[in-house]
Amino acid sequence: MGKFNAVRFMFAGLGALVMAEFFYLSRFSHGVEGMCLSNSWMGEDLIGVRLVSLTVFVSIRSLVARDDDYSVDKEWIKFFSTVVLVGVICVIVFSIRKVFFFYFFFERSLLPTIVLILGWGYQPERLQAGLQIVIYTVCGSLPLLRLIGIILVSSGRDSILVLHILGENTMGDYNLLWLFLFLGILVKIPVFIVHGWLPKAHVEAPLSGSILLAGILLKLGIFGVCRVLYFRGTPRAEFRSAVMVIRIWGGVICSLLCLCFFDLKSIIAYSSIAHIALRLAGIFRYNSLGWMGGLCIALAHGVCSPVIFSLANYTYMCRGSRRILLCKGILKRMPALSSMWFIFCGLNLGCPPSANFFRECFLFCCIIGSSWVIIIPLLIMCFLAAGYSLFIYSSVNHGYQRKLIRRHQGLSTRFLCSIVVRGTILFAVFINLDVIFV
């Protein structure tokens, strides 16, 4: 009877998420103009409604991600409640229209993620990973909170839409104030230099935690940048150019680091940092092509990257290790898993026809037009993106097998169905690109 109630509780929660999804989509279907529609506590806009859709999809995917977690007991109910709490907080962040509450839920989103890492992580250094998340978040969010308080006191308004209409710029041309305003948000993206918490969190987190981090939580920072640019205006061109240069060269460095690590999760985490370097650079161009490319890469990365983490988890279950030197020979042992590696490594490097290809095209065209100084690191990062994707595939799938191999029942039907659904979404976005991004 307890298991039946747990299953009913699970499907009730999933139903609530799906109903929330249809609610937002039905409201959005009436037409959206501009960044915000209403001055209410909750609302919808072009970016938020698509990120709400991604949140619902990734939350459901993370609940059924790992076979070992799919046992109905008290611990699984706690796990289910934590994942749903992450999804609900992210939905509120993508929908809220009040500056202070946006900040509150924006920072609150990492707490259940820390609970996932500490409660269901299986590595001995998960406490250190949780501590790094807290330190980075606190150091970045306190200047952000201070400046938000100054903005609210000086304007006397708490609505993002009203602040946008008033057009007051309390930051002026002071680049240091703009840096402090963006600092708490850049930690969540994360920008190179303040990215140290992300690889550690991915390594220590369970599979569902990695899926939530890659699929949803990394999108909060980009959404926060869009919100700040919306109600505060744009900073000086020198500040935007400096951020773009740091991001592009940081992406080059992270791409090089992907070729140096031996842990699969570390490689995938650093590849995510390299990918989202393009996203922030496109957003800071502050034109329609850059915003469209940033949204495209957010959705494509939120669909593709969790699949690669799932593939790394299945490789770990088969081999008993995530080190590349010990994970060789998947092609001989599990050809179905090897084919999945091939497809999604190809999608990750931007092979057409998929949304990943068009995200690269949009952002490359947008960023190259800003300055000739960025062209060389941009081309290097494009080359290295193909390099580390092929490096992951060839290292894991080819080579000699270890003698000590765990017995594994093979790919589950749930996993294969989720892979097919995600691949279909990436190709569907490519087919309906004009409907989704225009």
C-alpha positions in Angstrom: 0.0 0.0 0.0 2.9 2.3 0.8 4.4 1.7 -2.6 1.1 2.4 -4.3 0.8 5.7 -2.5 4.4 6.6 -3.5 3.7 5.9 -7.1 0.5 7.9 -7.0 2.4 10.7 -5.3 5.0 10.6 -8.1 2.5 10.8 -10.9 0.6 13.5 -9.2 3.8 15.6 -9.0 4.6 14.9 -12.7 1.0 15.8 -13.6 1.4 19.1 -11.7 4.5 20.0 -13.6 2.8 19.1 -17.0 -0.2 21.2 -16.1 2.0 24.1 -15.2 3.7 23.7 -18.6 0.3 23.8 -20.5 -0.8 26.8 -18.4 2.3 28.8 -19.5 2.1 27.7 -23.1 -1.7 28.5 -23.3 -1.1 32.0 -22.0 1.8 32.5 -24.3 -0.2 31.5 -27.3 -2.1 34.7 -27.2 1.0 36.6 -28.3 4.0 38.1 -26.6 5.5 41.4 -27.5 8.8 42.5 -25.9 10.5 41.0 -23.0 7.6 41.3 -20.5 3.8 41.4 -20.9 2.4 42.3 -17.5 3.1 44.1 -14.3 1.8 41.3 -12.1 3.8 39.2 -9.6 3.9 36.4 -12.2 3.9 36.7 -16.0 5.4 35.4 -19.2 7.8 36.5 -21.9 9.6 35.2 -24.9 12.5 33.7 -23.1 10.8 32.7 -19.8 8.1 30.5 -21.4 10.7 28.5 -23.3 12.9 28.0 -20.3 9.8 26.9 -18.3 9.2 24.3 -21.0 12.8 23.2 -20.7 12.5 23.1 -16.9 9.5 20.8 -17.0 11.1 18.5 -19.5 14.5 18.2 -17.7 12.8 17.7 -14.3 10.8 14.8 -15.5 13.9 13.4 -17.3 16.0 13.6 -14.1 13.4 11.7 -12.1 13.7 8.6 -14.3 17.3 9.1 -15.2 19.0 6.3 -13.2 17.9 2.7 -12.8 19.2 2.5 -9.3 17.1 5.5 -8.1 13.9 4.1 -9.6 12.8 2.1 -6.5 9.8 3.3 -4.6 10.8 3.7 -1.0 11.1 6.5 1.6 14.5 7.6 0.2 13.2 7.8 -3.3 10.3 10.0 -2.1 12.8 12.4 -0.6 14.7 12.3 -3.8 11.6 13.0 -5.8 10.6 15.9 -3.6 14.0 17.5 -3.9 14.0 17.3 -7.7 10.5 18.7 -7.9 11.5 21.5 -5.5 14.4 22.4 -7.9 11.9 22.5 -10.8 9.3 24.6 -9.0 11.9 27.2 -7.9 13.3 27.5 -11.4 9.8 27.9 -12.8 9.2 30.8 -10.4 12.5 32.4 -11.3 11.6 32.2 -15.1 8.2 33.7 -14.4 8.5 36.3 -11.6 8.3 40.0 -12.2 9.5 41.4 -8.9 13.2 42.3 -8.5 13.6 41.3 -4.9 11.7 38.0 -5.2 13.6 37.3 -8.4 16.9 37.6 -6.4 15.5 35.5 -3.6 14.5 32.5 -5.7 17.5 33.0 -8.0 19.8 32.3 -5.0 17.5 29.8 -3.4 17.7 27.4 -6.4 21.1 26.1 -5.4 20.1 24.9 -1.9 18.1 21.8 -3.0 20.9 21.1 -5.5 23.4 21.0 -2.6 21.0 18.6 -0.8 21.1 16.4 -3.9 24.9 16.4 -3.9 25.3 15.8 -0.2 22.4 13.3 0.1 22.7 11.2 -3.0 26.3 11.8 -4.2 28.5 8.8 -4.0 32.0 10.4 -4.0 33.9 11.1 -0.8 34.5 14.8 -1.5 30.9 15.8 -1.9 31.0 18.0 1.2 33.9 20.0 -0.3 31.8 20.4 -3.5 28.8 21.7 -1.5 31.1 24.1 0.4 32.5 25.5 -2.8 29.0 26.2 -4.1 28.1 28.1 -0.9 31.3 30.1 -1.0 31.0 31.1 -4.6 27.3 31.9 -4.3 27.7 34.1 -1.1 30.7 36.0 -2.4 28.9 36.8 -5.7 25.4 37.4 -4.4 26.2 39.9 -1.6 27.3 42.8 -4.0 24.3 41.9 -6.1 21.9 42.2 -3.1 23.4 45.5 -2.1 23.0 47.0 -5.6 19.5 45.7 -5.9 18.7 47.4 -2.6 20.1 50.7 -4.0 18.0 50.4 -7.2 14.8 49.7 -5.3 15.4 52.6 -2.8 16.3 55.1 -5.5 13.4 54.2 -7.8 10.8 53.3 -5.3 9.6 50.5 -7.6 10.0 46.7 -7.4 8.5 45.7 -10.7 10.9 44.8 -13.6 8.4 46.1 -16.1 8.0 49.5 -14.4 11.8 49.9 -14.0 12.2 49.2 -17.7 9.6 51.8 -18.6 11.1 54.4 -16.3 14.5 53.8 -17.8 16.5 55.1 -14.8 20.2 54.1 -14.9 21.6 54.4 -11.4 24.7 52.5 -12.5 25.7 55.3 -14.9 29.0 54.7 -16.6 30.8 53.1 -13.6 32.1 49.8 -14.9 32.9 48.6 -11.3 29.2 49.0 -10.3 28.2 47.1 -13.4 30.7 44.3 -12.5 29.3 44.0 -9.0 25.7 44.0 -10.4 26.6 41.1 -12.7 28.9 39.3 -10.4 26.3 37.1 -8.6 24.8 36.3 -12.0 28.1 35.5 -13.7 28.8 32.9 -11.0 25.7 31.0 -11.9 26.5 30.9 -15.6 29.5 30.3 -14.7 32.0 32.7 -16.2 35.6 31.6 -16.6 37.6 32.6 -13.4 34.5 32.0 -11.2 33.7 28.5 -12.7 35.6 26.4 -10.2 32.5 25.1 -8.4 30.8 23.6 -11.5 33.2 20.8 -12.4 33.5 19.8 -8.7 29.7 19.8 -8.3 29.3 17.6 -11.5 31.9 15.1 -10.3 30.4 14.7 -6.8 26.7 14.9 -7.8 24.5 11.9 -8.7 23.3 11.6 -12.3 20.0 13.4 -11.6 22.0 16.3 -10.0 24.2 16.6 -13.0 21.2 16.6 -15.3 19.6 19.4 -13.3 22.8 21.4 -13.2 23.4 21.1 -17.0 19.8 21.2 -18.1 18.3 24.0 -15.9 20.5 25.6 -13.3 23.1 26.9 -15.8 20.3 28.7 -17.6 19.5 30.8 -14.6 22.6 32.9 -15.0 21.8 33.7 -18.7 18.2 34.5 -17.8 19.5 36.7 -15.0 21.7 38.6 -17.4 18.7 39.1 -19.7 16.6 40.4 -16.9 19.3 42.9 -15.7 19.9 44.2 -19.2 16.1 44.6 -19.6 15.4 46.7 -16.5 18.8 48.4 -16.1 19.7 49.0 -19.7 23.1 48.3 -21.3 26.5 49.0 -19.7 29.3 50.8 -21.6 30.7 49.3 -24.7 34.1 48.9 -23.1 32.6 46.8 -20.3 30.7 44.5 -22.7 33.7 44.1 -24.9 35.9 43.1 -21.9 33.3 40.5 -20.8 33.1 39.1 -24.3 36.9 38.8 -24.6 37.2 37.1 -21.2 34.4 34.7 -22.1 35.8 33.8 -25.5 39.4 33.3 -24.3 38.0 31.5 -21.2 36.1 29.1 -23.6 39.4 28.4 -25.4 41.2 27.6 -22.1 38.3 25.3 -21.0 38.3 23.6 -24.4 42.1 22.9 -24.0 41.5 21.6 -20.5 38.9 19.1 -21.9 41.8 17.4 -23.6 43.8 17.1 -20.4 41.4 15.5 -17.9 40.8 11.8 -17.4 37.4 11.9 -15.6 34.5 11.7 -18.0 32.3 14.1 -15.9 35.1 16.7 -15.6 35.5 16.7 -19.4 31.8 17.1 -20.0 31.6 19.8 -17.3 34.4 21.9 -18.9 32.9 21.4 -22.4 29.7 22.9 -21.0 31.6 26.0 -19.8 33.2 26.3 -23.2 29.8 26.1 -24.9 28.1 28.7 -22.7 31.0 31.1 -23.3 29.4 31.7 -26.7 26.0 32.2 -25.2 27.0 35.1 -22.9 29.0 36.8 -25.7 25.9 36.7 -27.9 23.7 38.1 -25.2 26.1 41.0 -24.6 25.9 41.9 -28.3 22.4 43.1 -27.4 20.8 42.5 -30.8 18.1 40.1 -32.0 20.6 37.7 -33.6 22.6 37.4 -30.4 19.6 36.9 -28.2 18.1 34.3 -30.6 21.5 32.5 -30.7 21.7 32.7 -26.9 18.2 31.2 -26.5 19.0 28.5 -29.1 22.2 27.4 -27.4 20.4 27.4 -24.0 17.7 25.0 -25.2 20.0 22.8 -27.3 22.6 22.6 -24.5 19.8 21.8 -22.0 18.6 18.9 -24.1 22.0 17.5 -25.3 24.3 17.9 -22.3 22.2 15.8 -19.9 22.2 13.0 -22.4 26.0 12.9 -22.5 26.0 12.8 -18.7 23.6 9.9 -18.8 25.8 8.1 -21.3 28.8 8.7 -19.0 26.8 7.2 -16.1 25.9 4.0 -18.2 29.6 3.7 -19.1 30.5 3.9 -15.4 27.9 1.3 -14.5 29.4 -1.0 -17.1 33.1 -0.4 -16.4 33.1 0.6 -12.7 35.1 3.7 -13.4 34.8 7.1 -15.1 38.5 7.3 -16.0 39.0 7.3 -19.8 41.9 4.9 -19.6 39.6 2.3 -17.9 36.5 2.9 -20.0 37.8 1.8 -23.4 36.2 -0.8 -25.6 32.5 0.2 -25.3 32.1 -0.4 -29.1 32.8 -4.1 -28.6 31.0 -4.6 -25.4 27.8 -2.5 -25.9 27.4 -1.4 -29.6 24.0 0.3 -28.9 25.6 2.5 -26.2 28.5 3.2 -28.6 26.0 4.4 -31.3 24.4 6.8 -28.8 27.9 8.1 -27.9 28.5 8.7 -31.6 25.2 10.5 -32.3 25.3 12.9 -29.3 29.0 13.6 -29.6 28.3 14.7 -33.1 25.3 16.8 -32.0 27.4 18.3 -29.3 30.0 19.6 -31.8 27.3 21.1 -33.9 26.6 18.7 -36.8 23.6 19.6 -39.0 20.7 19.2 -39.1 20.0 20.0 -35.5 19.5 23.0 -33.3 23.2 22.7 -32.2 24.3 23.6 -35.8 22.2 26.8 -35.9 23.2 28.0 -32.5 26.8 28.0 -33.7 25.9 29.8 -36.9 23.8 32.5 -35.1 26.4 33.2 -32.5 29.4 33.1 -34.8 27.8 35.6 -37.2 26.8 37.8 -34.3 30.1 37.7 -32.4 32.4 38.1 -35.4 30.6 41.3 -36.4 31.5 42.9 -33.1 35.3 43.0 -33.3 38.1 41.5 -35.4 40.1 40.8 -32.1 37.6 38.0 -31.2 37.9 36.1 -34.6 41.1 34.2 -33.8 40.0 32.8 -30.4 36.5 32.1 -31.8 38.0 30.0 -34.6 40.3 28.2 -32.1 37.3 27.4 -29.9 35.3 26.1 -32.9 38.2 23.8 -33.8 38.7 22.6 -30.2 34.9 21.9 -29.8 35.2 19.3 -32.5 38.5 18.1 -31.0 37.2 17.3 -27.5 33.9 15.8 -28.8 35.9 13.4 -31.0 38.4 12.8 -28.1 35.6 11.7 -25.8 34.0 9.4 -28.4 37.3 7.8 -29.5 38.7 7.4 -26.0 35.6 5.7 -24.6 34.5 3.5 -27.5 37.8 2.3 -29.0 40.7 0.5 -27.6 41.3 -2.6 -25.6 38.8 -3.8 -22.9 39.7 -4.3 -19.3 39.6 -7.8 -17.9 37.5 -6.7 -14.9 34.2 -5.7 -16.3 31.0 -5.3 -14.3 28.0 -7.3 -15.3 25.3 -5.0 -16.6 21.9 -5.8 -17.9 22.2 -3.3 -20.8 20.3 -0.2 -21.8 16.9 0.1 -20.2 13.8 0.8 -22.3 13.3 4.1 -20.3 16.7 5.3 -21.2 16.4 4.4 -24.9 13.0 6.2 -25.0 14.4 9.3 -23.4 17.3 9.3 -25.8 14.9 9.1 -28.8 12.8 11.9 -27.4 15.7 14.2 -26.9 17.1 13.5 -30.3 13.7 14.2 -31.8 13.4 17.5 -29.9 16.8 18.7 -31.3 15.7 17.9 -34.9 12.2 19.3 -34.3 13.7 22.6 -33.1 15.8 22.7 -36.4 12.6 22.1 -38.5 10.5 24.7 -36.6 13.3 27.3 -36.1 11.2 30.2 -37.3 8.3 29.3 -35.0 10.4 28.9 -31.9 12.8 31.8 -32.1 11.0 34.4 -34.1 
